Structures are given as structure tokens and as C-alpha cells.
Amino acid sequence: MVNDKGFLIDTQIFIWWMEKSKRLSKKSFDLLNDPQNKIFLSVASVEVFHVLGVEKLPYYHKDPFDRILISQAQVENLAFITSDEKIWKYNVAVVRC
């Protein structure tokens, strides 16, 4: 199957692909391993807890990507290195630079 724009894969398909699971059809496995194909995995698939955490954040910051990073730092209990003063308002460990 030719698709010039690429293929978005489901989380379960990604897991099966990485595991080389027999649950993934040979056709799908070949498609995923073809270097001519562009394979995409959504941030929602790999960072679902981080994305879901965004909805719980107060709205100090409008940038959706920064809000995902803040949520990720909270979920993973990481210190966030940033110079963005708006982020300092959140309940997250911050290293100010």
C-alpha cells in the first residue's frame, strides 16, 4: 500500500511492532519495516498520562506544548529546567535559568 503522507499507528500496533509480536500480520509488519514508508506515532500514544494531566493544570500558560511539558514533569516527578516565568507559577519542581 502506497501512502505518500505516511501512516499513523495505534499504540497497540506500535507495541506489537516493537515486540515483533505474531499478533501483527506479516503484511503490517512488512509495511512498518519498509524504509520507504513514513511511520508516525501520536504523542497521545506515548504520553497519554502527560496529555491527560494538562486538563488539571491551572491556566497560567496558554502554550499547549509547554503545558504538556509541565504535566510531564509532574507525572514523572521531574524538575523542569526553564527560564519561562509563567511556568514557575505551577506546582512543579523548577530549575530557573
C-alpha positions in Angstrom: 0.0 0.0 0.0 1.5 3.3 -1.0 0.7 6.4 1.0 2.8 9.5 0.2 2.0 11.2 3.5 2.7 8.2 5.8 1.0 6.1 8.3 -0.2 6.9 11.8 -0.1 3.8 14.0 -2.2 2.9 17.0 -0.4 2.4 20.4 -1.1 -1.4 20.4 0.3 -1.7 16.9 3.5 0.1 18.0 3.9 -2.2 21.0 3.4 -5.3 18.8 5.8 -4.0 16.2 8.5 -3.4 18.9 7.9 -6.8 20.4 7.9 -8.4 16.9 4.6 -10.0 18.0 2.9 -12.7 15.9 -0.3 -10.7 16.5 0.8 -8.3 13.9 0.1 -9.5 10.4 3.1 -10.1 8.1 1.6 -7.5 5.7 1.5 -4.9 8.5 5.0 -5.9 9.8 6.4 -5.5 6.2 4.6 -2.2 5.8 6.1 -0.8 9.1 9.6 -2.1 8.3 9.7 -0.7 4.7 12.1 2.3 4.8 10.1 4.0 2.1 7.2 4.4 4.4 6.9 7.2 6.9 5.6 5.9 10.2 4.1 8.3 12.8 3.2 7.6 16.4 1.0 10.2 18.2 2.1 11.9 21.3 -1.2 10.7 22.7 0.0 7.2 22.3 3.3 7.6 24.1 2.5 10.4 26.6 -1.2 9.8 27.3 -0.8 10.4 31.1 1.1 13.7 30.3 -1.6 14.9 27.9 -4.4 14.0 30.3 -2.6 15.9 33.1 -2.9 19.1 31.1 -6.6 19.3 31.8 -5.9 19.5 35.6 -3.5 22.4 35.3 -4.5 26.0 36.2 -4.5 28.2 33.1 -1.4 30.3 33.8 0.2 29.5 30.5 -1.5 29.4 27.0 1.1 27.4 25.1 -0.2 23.9 24.7 3.2 22.4 24.3 4.6 24.0 27.4 1.5 22.8 29.3 2.3 19.2 28.1 5.9 19.6 29.4 4.6 20.9 32.7 2.2 17.9 33.0 5.0 15.5 32.0 7.3 16.9 34.7 4.5 16.5 37.3 3.6 13.0 36.2 7.2 11.8 36.0 8.2 13.7 39.1 10.9 15.6 37.2 12.4 19.0 37.7 11.7 21.3 34.8 14.6 23.5 33.6 13.2 26.7 32.1 13.5 30.4 32.0 9.8 30.9 31.4 8.5 32.8 34.5 4.9 31.7 33.7 5.9 28.1 34.3 7.3 29.0 37.7 3.7 29.5 38.9 2.8 25.8 38.5 3.1 23.2 41.2 6.2 21.6 39.6 9.9 21.5 40.6 11.7 24.1 38.6 15.3 24.9 37.9 15.3 28.6 37.0 17.8 29.7 34.5 
